[in-house]
Amino acid sequence: MKSKDVLLLCGVAAAMLFAHYDALAGMVELWRVSPMYSYGFTVPIISAYLLWALRDRFSPLTPRPSYVGGGIVLALGFIAALAGRAAGIQVLDQLAFLVSLTGSVLLLFGWQYLRAGWPAIAYLLLMIPVWDGFTEPLHQPFQMRSAEIGAWILQQIGVPAHRVGTVIALPNLTIEVARACSGVNYLVAVNALGWPLAYLQLRSNWRRVALLTSAVLIAALSNGLRVALIGWLAYLEVGSPLHGPFHMLHGLFVAGIGYVVLFVGLRWLSEPSLETPVRQAQPAGVPRLVLSSWPAVGLTGLFVIVGSTTFFPSPKAAGLGNELTAFPSSLGEWTWDRSAKPAGLGPAIWPGADAELRRSYRHPNGASFDLYVGYFSSQTQGRELVTYRATSLHSRASALALAGDRAAMLVVNDPLDGFGGGESLFWYDLSSGRETNPYVVKLRTLVNAVWRGRNDGAVVVITTDAGTASKNVLLDLAPVVERALRASAPSGAGS
C-alpha cells in the first residue's frame, strides 16, 4: 500500500472508533468486570490474526467499491447507532459498530473483499455482550447435571454424599452448585478459541463441528468433575472448602479442560495428507489495497458527524409529578419504619437513577418489607434500566401474574444478597406501561424514544423479610405500591 492509502485507511478507522467510542468503551469495561466476557480482550487480536492468516485470499483481488451496497449497510449502521443513543441502549450501538465496519469494507473495497474476509468480521460478534441471552436458560440444567455427576463420582470413590437438587451433603460440609458455578459462562470462551482454530486448521465442515462439539460437551461434563474434586478435598479438609487449594478449582477449570480437548482434538482430526490450513490454499502474496480518495474522505466525514451526535442533547428528561419523598408513609396497615435500614441491592444493580426511594415498612404483626424505586428521567448509554448487572436477578426469577393485570410480575424464589432471605417482586415501569421482560423493556424504550421523544422509566422492587409469608404478601402489596406511585408519575406518562 502507498503511504497515501495507509493514511486514508487510518483516518477512516480513527473516525469509526470516534463514532462509536462510548459504546466500545462500555464494552471494554464489561470485559473488565464480567467473568463471562473477560475473554473479549482477545477477540480483536484473534480477529486480526484471522485476517492475516487469510491474506492470500486478497492477493488476486482488485478493489471494486460497491457504493450502493456499502451505502445501504452504512445507513443501517448509522440508524442503529442513533437509535441506540436515543433510547440509551448501548448494545445496539455496539452492534452498529460491526454493521458500520461491514459497510465500510463494501464502500472502500467491494463484495469480493468482504467475502474473502468475512470470518474475521464475523468473529468480532463474540466481543458484543449479547451471548448471556443464549446462556441464561442453560444455567439451571447445567447446575443440576454438575451436581448429579459430582455426587455420583464422590459416591464411587467412597465419599458419603447425598444430593438434593443442586445441594450435596457431606459428613462435614454441605456444598451447593450455585449459578455462578454452573460452568456455562466459560463455554463461550471455549467457543471463542475453538472457532478460529477449527476454521483455519480443518477444511471439512464435519471435522470442525466434531471438534467444537466435543470440546464444549467435555468441558460441560468436566464441571461435574470439578464439583467432585471440591467435595473430595473438602471431605479430606484440604485447602479452602470453596474452590480447593489456592482456588485452583474455580470455574476456569472448565475452560481449561475445553482448551485441552480443542488442541488434542485438533491434532487427532488433522490429517496432513488431507487437511491443509486455509491460508495455504493459494500462493502467498501481498494484498493490493488501493483506495479512492473521495470515498475514504467522505466516509471519514460521515463517521465524525455520527460521533458528534453524542454531544447533542439527549431525549428530554421527564420530570416527576411529585418527589418520591412524598410517597405515603402508610400503605394500609403497613407503616414506614424510619429507624430501619433498607436493603442495598437496588442501587447496586441500577446505579445512576435520577431519583430514588428506599424505605422499610412494618406490619403490626411484625412482618416487614423493603421498597426500592429507581427513576431514570432520561436513559443514556451506561445509565440504563436493563443492564448486565440485572442478568443474575432475571435468571433467578419466574413469572407471577396479578389477577386482572395484563402484565406479568417477576418473583425471585431464592434469597437475594442483602435482602435478608425473603422473596422479591420487581418490575419496570415505562411511560408506555409496565413490563418485566428485559428485551421488551429495551424495545419499548426504543419505540418511546423515537416516537414520543422520551425514554424515561423506573424500576420497582418489593422485598419481604425471611419471616414473612412472602408470595401472598407480595401479591397484596404490589397493586397498593403501584397505586401510590401513580401520584409521582411524570406528566404525560402512559402508566
C-alpha positions, 0 to 999 in steps of 0.5 A: 500500500502507498503511504497515501492509502495507509493514511486514508485507511487510518483516518477512516478507522480513527473516525469509526472508533470516534463514532462509536467510542462510548459504546466500545468503551462500555464494552471494554469495561464489561470485559473488565468486570464480567467473568463471562466476557473477560475473554473479549480482550482477545477477540480483536487480536484473534480477529486480526490474526484471522485476517492475516492468516487469510491474506492470500485470499486478497492477493488476486483481488482488485478493489471494486467499491460497491457504493450502493451496497456499502451505502445501504449497510452504512445507513443501517449502521448509522440508524442503529447507532442513533437509535441506540443513543436515543433510547440509551441502549448501548448494545445496539450501538455496539452492534452498529459498530460491526454493521458500520465496519461491514459497510465500510469494507463494501464502500472502500473495497467491494463484495469480493473483499468482504467475502474473502474476509468475512470470518474475521468480521464475523468473529468480532460478534463474540466481543458484543455482550449479547451471548448471556441471552443464549446462556441464561436458560442453560444455567439451571440444567447445567447446575443440576447435571454438575451436581448429579455427576459430582455426587455420583463420582464422590459416591464411587470413590467412597465419599458419603454424599447425598444430593438434593437438587443442586445441594450435596451433603457431606459428613462435614460440609454441605456444598451447593452448585450455585449459578455462578458455578454452573460452568456455562459462562466459560463455554463461550470462551471455549467457543471463542478459541475453538472457532478460529482454530477449527476454521483455519486448521480443518477444511471439512465442515464435519471435522470442525463441528466434531471438534467444537462439539466435543470440546464444549460437551467435555468441558460441560461434563468436566464441571461435574468433575470439578464439583467432585474434586471440591467435595473430595478435598473438602471431605479430606479438609484440604485447602479452602472448602470453596474452590480447593487449594489456592482456588485452583478449582474455580470455574476456569477449570472448565475452560481449561479442560475445553482448551485441552480437548480443542488442541488434542482434538485438533491434532487427532482430526488433522490429517496432513495428507488431507487437511491443509490450513486455509491460508495455504490454499493459494500462493502467498502474496501481498494484498493490493489495497488501493483506495479512492480518495473521495470515498475514504474522505467522505466516509471519514466525514460521515463517521465524525458527524455520527460521533458528534451526535453524542454531544447533542442533547439527549431525549428530554428528561421527564420530570416527576409529578411529585418527589418520591419523598412524598410517597405515603408513609402508610400503605394500609396497615403497613407503616414506614419504619424510619429507624430501619435500614433498607436493603442495598441491592437496588442501587447496586444493580441500577446505579445512576437513577435520577431519583430514588426511594428506599424505605422499610415498612412494618406490619403490626404483626411484625412482618416487614418489607423493603421498597426500592424505586429507581427513576431514570428521567432520561436513559443514556448509554451506561445509565440504563434500566436493563443492564448486565448487572440485572442478568443474575436477578432475571435468571433467578426469577419466574413469572407471577401474574396479578389477577386482572393485570395484563402484565406479568410480575417477576418473583425471585424464589431464592434469597437475594444478597442483602435482602435478608432471605425473603422473596422479591417482586420487581418490575419496570415501569415505562411511560408506555406501561409496565413490563418485566421482560428485559428485551421488551423493556429495551424495545419499548424504550426504543419505540418511546424514544423515537416516537414520543421523544422520551425514554424515561422509566423506573424500576420497582422492587418489593422485598419481604423479610425471611419471616414473612409469608412472602408470595401472598404478601407480595401479591397484596402489596404490589397493586397498593405500591403501584397505586401510590406511585401513580401520584409521582408519575411524570406528566404525560406518562402512559402508566 
